[in-house]
Amino acid sequence: MGKRNLFLVVVLLVVGLCGSAALALDPMGPPCAGLKKGQFSAGVEYSDSRMDIKLDSGNYFRTVYHLGDPITSTSGEISSFKIKHLKMHKVYANLGYGITDNWETFLRLGGMNTEFKGDFFSDESKTYNGDTGSAIGFGTKATFYEKGKLKLGGLFQMSWGSSKAKLSGIDWSESVELNIVEMQIAVGPTYQLRENVSIYGGPFWHFVNFCGSDLKGSRRVEVDPSQDDFIIRETSYDIDDVSCFGGYIGTQIEIAKNTFYSIEYQHTATADAIAMSLIWRF
């Protein structure tokens, strides 16, 4: 099996296993492989993205407690709505390996925090600043064509991230957790402008609601603390299916021997991101 066909098989297997597509805005870098067979790379990556997401299939569960015991409960559906300009900041440690001279794979491990506004408990809209939760990911790149200073290749990557936000007042407290799975597929060229400077970019596909992305929340209201009376309202939403076509452009500079700095801009109809990385090959 050729390298191009093997790369496409890996992509299709993962997509088929997970079901409906969802995409996010992680650093991509050049869409072509940069490692030789048996070569490793290590580095750090950062991305700052903004995107709109729709929350769908909302449900709530409300329970009234007296003396600490549940006495009544109700449940129902909640109207869908959209979170505009969800902010996500991600930092990764990246470890890569060259499978062949034209095919590499990489793993990511890091953290994610978020900021978003919403009305999740039939109350006024609030701003939620998420803590730094975990983020992990993996991906692969392949070079399909190379001649002189020009390379053409493809990229596939996925990541899982979680961030939890808490708010509280005089007699209430809230907790909201956002879980998002991201996927990107890109194809395009990498062109060497100078000995230590390359430019890259191309079209890519952006998807949301992949393998169970969701938002869950809980609100507790104290009714009579002396009697241990309180109300808990729990909500949950699925992140609606979205797929967007976009483009990105970036530059990679060899700032020292085998040490590469990249910066790029990504754009779709519903999302924008700035991403950068510092990678050492050895």
BABA-586246 format. One record per residue (C-alpha): residue number from 1; residue in three letters; chain; x, y, z. Coordinates in pm, whole numbers, plus 50000, padded with zeros to 5 digits. Each point is the difference from the previous one (the first is absolute). Last residue first. Example, Ala and Ser with C-alpha at 12.3 -4.5 7.8 and 13.67 -1.06 7.14 Angstrom:
SITE   n res chain    xx    yy    zz
SITE   2 SER     A 51367 49894 50714
SITE   1 ALA     A 49863 49656 50066
This chain:
SITE   n res chain    xx    yy    zz
SITE 282 PHE     A 51657 51525 51693
SITE 281 ARG     A 49749 50262 49890
SITE 280 TRP     A 49913 50292 50229
SITE 279 ILE     A 49656 50165 49967
SITE 278 LEU     A 49871 50343 50108
SITE 277 SER     A 49635 50053 49915
SITE 276 MET     A 49748 50268 49915
SITE 275 ALA     A 49626 50037 49953
SITE 274 ILE     A 49760 50287 49926
SITE 273 ALA     A 49641 49894 49958
SITE 272 ASP     A 49672 50096 49838
SITE 271 ALA     A 49662 49822 49996
SITE 270 THR     A 49649 50000 49855
SITE 269 ALA     A 50048 50070 49626
SITE 268 THR     A 50349 49848 50014
SITE 267 HIS     A 50343 50152 50068
SITE 266 GLN     A 50346 49885 50115
SITE 265 TYR     A 50307 50222 50049
SITE 264 GLU     A 50350 49859 50042
SITE 263 ILE     A 50328 50023 50192
SITE 262 SER     A 50285 49749 49988
SITE 261 TYR     A 50339 49987 50178
SITE 260 PHE     A 50245 49725 49907
SITE 259 THR     A 50309 49867 50179
SITE 258 ASN     A 50215 49754 49799
SITE 257 LYS     A 50294 50246 50008
SITE 256 ALA     A 49870 50331 50128
SITE 255 ILE     A 49713 50236 49906
SITE 254 GLU     A 49877 49777 49716
SITE 253 ILE     A 49695 50202 49899
SITE 252 GLN     A 49656 49866 49909
SITE 251 THR     A 49731 50223 49852
SITE 250 GLY     A 49624 49976 50001
SITE 249 ILE     A 49678 50000 49801
SITE 248 TYR     A 49660 49848 50066
SITE 247 GLY     A 49677 49929 49820
SITE 246 GLY     A 49644 49910 50077
SITE 245 PHE     A 49719 49752 49942
SITE 244 CYS     A 49754 49959 50283
SITE 243 SER     A 49818 49706 50152
SITE 242 VAL     A 49755 50042 50285
SITE 241 ASP     A 49809 49736 50195
SITE 240 ASP     A 49844 50146 50313
SITE 239 ILE     A 50180 49989 50334
SITE 238 ASP     A 49781 49788 50225
SITE 237 TYR     A 49851 50169 50302
SITE 236 SER     A 49958 49917 50369
SITE 235 THR     A 49835 50172 50293
SITE 234 GLU     A 49980 49927 50371
SITE 233 ARG     A 49789 50202 50245
SITE 232 ILE     A 50055 49946 50372
SITE 231 ILE     A 49768 50159 50257
SITE 230 PHE     A 50075 50046 50369
SITE 229 ASP     A 49865 49936 50349
SITE 228 ASP     A 50252 49898 50267
SITE 227 GLN     A 49754 50125 50263
SITE 226 SER     A 50236 50272 50126
SITE 225 PRO     A 50118 50058 49642
SITE 224 ASP     A 49651 50101 49888
SITE 223 VAL     A 49960 50040 49623
SITE 222 GLU     A 50364 49959 49884
SITE 221 VAL     A 50021 49990 49619
SITE 220 ARG     A 50225 49744 49827
SITE 219 ARG     A 50067 50019 49627
SITE 218 SER     A 50152 49717 49790
SITE 217 GLY     A 50133 50001 49646
SITE 216 LYS     A 50091 49776 49709
SITE 215 LEU     A 50129 50094 49656
SITE 214 ASP     A 50064 49740 49731
SITE 213 SER     A 50233 49849 49741
SITE 212 GLY     A 49901 49634 49967
SITE 211 CYS     A 50204 49841 49718
SITE 210 PHE     A 50033 50311 49782
SITE 209 ASN     A 49760 50288 50049
SITE 208 VAL     A 50189 50261 49789
SITE 207 PHE     A 50185 49976 49660
SITE 206 HIS     A 50263 50209 49813
SITE 205 TRP     A 50140 49901 49662
SITE 204 PHE     A 50319 50145 49858
SITE 203 PRO     A 50121 50194 49699
SITE 202 GLY     A 50364 50100 49954
SITE 201 GLY     A 50302 50118 50190
SITE 200 TYR     A 50377 50019 49997
SITE 199 ILE     A 50293 50242 49988
SITE 198 SER     A 50362 49902 50055
SITE 197 VAL     A 50304 50182 50141
SITE 196 ASN     A 50346 49858 50089
SITE 195 GLU     A 50161 49951 49658
SITE 194 ARG     A 49767 50249 49838
SITE 193 LEU     A 49647 49996 49861
SITE 192 GLN     A 49944 49629 50057
SITE 191 TYR     A 49644 49918 49894
SITE 190 THR     A 49757 49781 50193
SITE 189 PRO     A 49685 49909 49810
SITE 188 GLY     A 49649 49895 50096
SITE 187 VAL     A 49761 49756 50158
SITE 186 ALA     A 49821 50027 50332
SITE 185 ILE     A 49778 49783 50219
SITE 184 GLN     A 49918 50127 50348
SITE 183 MET     A 49823 49838 50294
SITE 182 GLU     A 49895 50125 50339
SITE 181 VAL     A 49825 49837 50293
SITE 180 ILE     A 49842 50238 50250
SITE 179 ASN     A 49896 49963 50360
SITE 178 LEU     A 49864 50311 50172
SITE 177 GLU     A 49925 49986 50374
SITE 176 VAL     A 49774 50246 50181
SITE 175 SER     A 49977 50040 50378
SITE 174 GLU     A 49768 50235 50185
SITE 173 SER     A 49959 50126 50356
SITE 172 TRP     A 49715 50173 50179
SITE 171 ASP     A 49911 50180 50324
SITE 170 ILE     A 50236 50300 50012
SITE 169 GLY     A 50148 49944 49655
SITE 168 SER     A 50212 49736 49823
SITE 167 LEU     A 50159 49922 49666
SITE 166 LYS     A 50202 49698 49885
SITE 165 ALA     A 50149 49910 49661
SITE 164 LYS     A 50128 49663 49875
SITE 163 SER     A 50217 49936 49693
SITE 162 SER     A 50042 49679 49798
SITE 161 GLY     A 50194 49922 49683
SITE 160 TRP     A 50033 49705 49759
SITE 159 SER     A 50210 50030 49685
SITE 158 MET     A 50006 49876 49642
SITE 157 GLN     A 50240 50035 49706
SITE 156 PHE     A 50029 49926 49627
SITE 155 LEU     A 50250 50175 49772
SITE 154 GLY     A 50074 49977 49629
SITE 153 GLY     A 50288 50070 49765
SITE 152 LEU     A 50151 50193 49713
SITE 151 LYS     A 50365 50104 50006
SITE 150 LEU     A 50179 50269 49800
SITE 149 LYS     A 50366 50106 50022
SITE 148 GLY     A 50124 49752 49740
SITE 147 LYS     A 49729 49742 49932
SITE 146 GLU     A 49801 49819 50265
SITE 145 TYR     A 49662 49827 49980
SITE 144 PHE     A 49778 49810 50244
SITE 143 THR     A 50161 50105 50328
SITE 142 ALA     A 49813 49856 50299
SITE 141 LYS     A 49891 50135 50336
SITE 140 THR     A 49849 49825 50303
SITE 139 GLY     A 49813 50101 50311
SITE 138 PHE     A 49947 49958 50372
SITE 137 GLY     A 49829 50184 50281
SITE 136 ILE     A 49970 50072 50370
SITE 135 ALA     A 49850 50287 50196
SITE 134 SER     A 49944 50022 50375
SITE 133 GLY     A 49830 50281 50187
SITE 132 THR     A 50123 50349 50069
SITE 131 ASP     A 49706 50165 50174
SITE 130 GLY     A 49708 50144 49809
SITE 129 ASN     A 49893 50361 50013
SITE 128 TYR     A 49621 50016 49974
SITE 127 THR     A 49828 50326 49908
SITE 126 LYS     A 49637 50017 50101
SITE 125 SER     A 49662 50020 49826
SITE 124 GLU     A 49712 50057 50241
SITE 123 ASP     A 49818 49696 50132
SITE 122 SER     A 49825 49706 49840
SITE 121 PHE     A 50293 49780 50113
SITE 120 PHE     A 50237 49994 49701
SITE 119 ASP     A 49989 50362 49890
SITE 118 GLY     A 50332 50044 49821
SITE 117 LYS     A 50331 50175 49963
SITE 116 PHE     A 50336 49838 49922
SITE 115 GLU     A 50363 49982 50113
SITE 114 THR     A 50213 49688 49970
SITE 113 ASN     A 50311 49829 50132
SITE 112 MET     A 50194 49712 49847
SITE 111 GLY     A 50293 49787 50113
SITE 110 GLY     A 50279 49782 49868
SITE 109 LEU     A 50093 49673 49834
SITE 108 ARG     A 50054 49953 49627
SITE 107 LEU     A 50111 49701 49794
SITE 106 PHE     A 50157 49996 49653
SITE 105 THR     A 50024 49798 49679
SITE 104 GLU     A 50228 50024 49699
SITE 103 TRP     A 50000 49893 49635
SITE 102 ASN     A 50231 50097 49716
SITE 101 ASP     A 50339 49871 50118
SITE 100 THR     A 49822 49713 50173
SITE  99 ILE     A 49846 49961 50346
SITE  98 GLY     A 50153 50329 50115
SITE  97 TYR     A 49908 50062 50365
SITE  96 GLY     A 49846 50297 50179
SITE  95 LEU     A 49961 50114 50363
SITE  94 ASN     A 49802 50315 50076
SITE  93 ALA     A 49945 50175 50333
SITE  92 TYR     A 49680 50194 49966
SITE  91 VAL     A 49848 50333 50104
SITE  90 LYS     A 49641 50087 49913
SITE  89 HIS     A 49794 50316 50031
SITE  88 MET     A 49633 49989 49903
SITE  87 LYS     A 49761 50292 49968
SITE  86 LEU     A 49638 49931 49906
SITE  85 HIS     A 49907 50290 49776
SITE  84 LYS     A 49626 49942 49992
SITE  83 ILE     A 49832 49721 50195
SITE  82 LYS     A 49686 49907 49809
SITE  81 PHE     A 49659 49891 50125
SITE  80 SER     A 49781 49692 50020
SITE  79 SER     A 49689 50010 50213
SITE  78 ILE     A 49996 49790 50317
SITE  77 GLU     A 49817 49669 50047
SITE  76 GLY     A 49842 49865 50315
SITE  75 SER     A 50044 49874 50354
SITE  74 THR     A 49832 50033 50337
SITE  73 SER     A 50088 49880 50350
SITE  72 THR     A 49840 50006 50342
SITE  71 ILE     A 50106 49898 50354
SITE  70 PRO     A 50376 49939 49981
SITE  69 ASP     A 50163 49968 50344
SITE  68 GLY     A 50238 50253 50159
SITE  67 LEU     A 49747 50117 50257
SITE  66 HIS     A 49784 50097 49706
SITE  65 TYR     A 50133 49972 49643
SITE  64 VAL     A 49836 50115 49675
SITE  63 THR     A 50126 49838 49677
SITE  62 ARG     A 50010 50146 49649
SITE  61 PHE     A 50119 49798 49695
SITE  60 TYR     A 50064 50186 49675
SITE  59 ASN     A 50041 49901 49637
SITE  58 GLY     A 50151 50164 49691
SITE  57 SER     A 50004 49817 49667
SITE  56 ASP     A 50211 50275 49840
SITE  55 LEU     A 50275 50245 50092
SITE  54 LYS     A 50128 50186 49693
SITE  53 ILE     A 50367 50097 49979
SITE  52 ASP     A 50167 50324 49888
SITE  51 MET     A 50380 50010 49995
SITE  50 ARG     A 50297 50196 50131
SITE  49 SER     A 50350 49851 50018
SITE  48 ASP     A 50333 50056 50177
SITE  47 SER     A 50248 49719 49933
SITE  46 TYR     A 50330 49901 50160
SITE  45 GLU     A 50257 49729 49924
SITE  44 VAL     A 50309 49866 50178
SITE  43 GLY     A 50277 49775 49872
SITE  42 ALA     A 50138 49658 49927
SITE  41 SER     A 50107 49829 49678
SITE  40 PHE     A 50124 49653 49922
SITE  39 GLN     A 50173 49851 49692
SITE  38 GLY     A 49966 49631 49912
SITE  37 LYS     A 49910 50071 49635
SITE  36 LYS     A 50048 50370 49926
SITE  35 LEU     A 49779 50265 50154
SITE  34 GLY     A 49833 50295 49829
SITE  33 ALA     A 49678 49844 49868
SITE  32 CYS     A 49779 50240 49806
SITE  31 PRO     A 49701 50204 50119
SITE  30 PRO     A 50236 50259 50155
SITE  29 GLY     A 49883 50099 50349
SITE  28 MET     A 49657 49891 50125
SITE  27 PRO     A 49943 50169 50336
SITE  26 ASP     A 49657 49907 50140
SITE  25 LEU     A 49677 50154 49877
SITE  24 ALA     A 49716 49754 50020
SITE  23 LEU     A 49795 49759 49802
SITE  22 ALA     A 49701 49776 50046
SITE  21 ALA     A 49878 49711 49787
SITE  20 SER     A 49725 49749 50064
SITE  19 GLY     A 50110 49641 50072
SITE  18 CYS     A 50312 49928 50202
SITE  17 LEU     A 50112 49669 49850
SITE  16 GLY     A 49949 50111 49640
SITE  15 VAL     A 50200 50318 50046
SITE  14 VAL     A 50288 49805 50156
SITE  13 LEU     A 50002 49740 49723
SITE  12 LEU     A 49972 50261 49725
SITE  11 VAL     A 50306 50192 50119
SITE  10 VAL     A 50217 49687 50038
SITE   9 VAL     A 49893 49878 49653
SITE   8 LEU     A 50090 50337 49847
SITE   7 PHE     A 50356 49981 50136
SITE   6 LEU     A 50037 49642 49873
SITE   5 ASN     A 49886 50106 49653
SITE   4 ARG     A 50254 50283 49984
SITE   3 LYS     A 50283 49783 50131
SITE   2 GLY     A 49935 49733 49737
SITE   1 MET     A 49863 49657 50094
